[in-house]
Amino acid sequence: MSVWGIFALGGLFTFATRFSFIYALGRVRIPPALHRALRFVPPAVLSAIIFPEVLMTDGRLDAGLGNHRMLAAAVALAVAARTKKVLPTIAAGMAALLLLSRLG
């Protein structure tokens, strides 16, 4: 089998598994308690991705003021709390990280 065939089969398999859940959830009634609990999945997943990247340096916890990523994340969090908009939050966090990296 060629590489393109493997890509096509992988894509088809991925589509089928995701579509099956979408199709099934359209026909099955989810209990209210489960529906409420599922609301917390995206913040939990994002936290699991973001916090290690922000707070770890070389495999160690780095929560000091020398951690530029943590300070930039604090700036982004402040902008997000104030504006509640994604693009200004990303721009402020990236600008803060760039500025802190250049200065320190």
Buried (B, 14 or more C-beta within 10 A) or exposed (E): EEEEEEEEEEEEEEEEEEEEEEEEEEEEEEEEEEEEEEEEEEEEEEEEEEEEEBBBBEEEEBEEEEBBBBBBBEBBEBBBEEEEEEEBBEEBBEBBBEBBEEEE
